[in-house]
């Protein structure tokens, strides 16, 4: 009888350890997925924020009176990622890895560059011209 009891105890210990290991692995997997999802949300928000910041600079210039001059900076990387700026008529597209954000902008003459941008209004909005 004594050996059956020891065997039962060993099996119960193995089952309990296995259950705890499975629970722990599942918990880590769920936590990892959640962190990955949050990181993606933050990266998308960063791309969207950059597009919105540029849009706000152009809107500010469009609403300002003639003679308006301002210098603003566009970062060379966002969240340590390379990205591109594309201009379509009245549309700014910011692309970074998996994300692409398109946002409406006022009409302007010139181009946007990463780094320092000079914006002025003399009837028309000029950027880096």
N, C-alpha and C positions, 0 to 999 in steps of 0.2 A: 503494500500500500504506500509505503514511504516514497518509492521511486515514481509512482503515478502522480503523487502530489507535487514532487519536484518538477516533473515533466509538465504538469498543468501550469505551474507557476512560470516556468520558462516560456511556454507558449503564450500565456497572458502577457508577459513582459514584452515579447517580440511583437505581439499584436498592438499593444499600447504604443510601443516605440514606432512601429510602422504608421499607425494612425497619426501620431504627432508629427512625424516626418512628412507625411502627405499634406497635413494641414499647414505646416510651415512652408513647404514648397508652393502650395496654392496661394498662400498669403503673400509670399514674395513675388509671385507672378502677377497677382492682381495689383500689388503696389507698384511694380515696375511698369505695368501698362498705364496706370493712372498717372505716374510721373511723366511717361512718354507723351501722353495725351496733353498734359498741362504744358509741356515744353513746346509742343506743336502749336497750341493755342497762343502761347507767348510769342513765338516766332511770327505767326500770322498777324497778331496785334502790332508787333513792331513794324512789319512791312506796311500795314494799314496806317499806322501813326506817321510814318515817313511820308506817305502819299498825302495824308491830310495836312501835314505841316507845310508841304510845298504848295498845296492847293490854297491854304490860308494866306501864304505870302503873296500869291498871285491875286487872290480876291482883295486883299488889303490894298495892293497897288491899283487894282481896277477901281476901287471906291475912293481912292485918294485923289486930291487935286493935282493938276499939272505941276511939275517941279518936284514931285515925290522921288526920293532917292533912298535906297536901303541896300545894305549888304547882308546876305544870309548864307549860312553854310549847309551843305548837304554832305552827310558823312560818307566816307569812302567804303565803309562796310556797315552792315547792320547785324547785330547779334553775331559778330565774327563771321558773317557770311557775305560773299560777293553778291551783288545784285545789279540789275540793269534798269535804266530809265528809258522808256520809249514814249515818244510824243506822236499822237494822232491829232487831227483837228479837234480842238476843245476837249482832249482826253489825255490824261497822264496814266501810263501803265508802269507799275513798279513790279519787277519780277525777281524773285529770290528762291532758289531751289524749287521747292514744291508749290510755292505760293505766287499768285499773281493778283494784284489789286489794280483795278481801273477806276479812275475818279475823274469827274468833270472839272475842267479848269477854264478860266477866262482865256480869250485869245491873246497871244503875245507874239512879239517878234524876237527872234534869237534862239538860244538853246540853254538848256539846263545842264550843268556839269557837277560831278562830284567835287566837293571842295567849296571854294568861295564863289558866290554868284552875286553879281551886281544887278539890281533891278531899279528901273526908273520909269517915270511916266511923263510923257510929253505928248499928250493926246492919245498916243499908243503906248502900250506897255513894252518896254525893251528889257530883255534879260541878256546880260553879257554881250551887248552890242556897243 
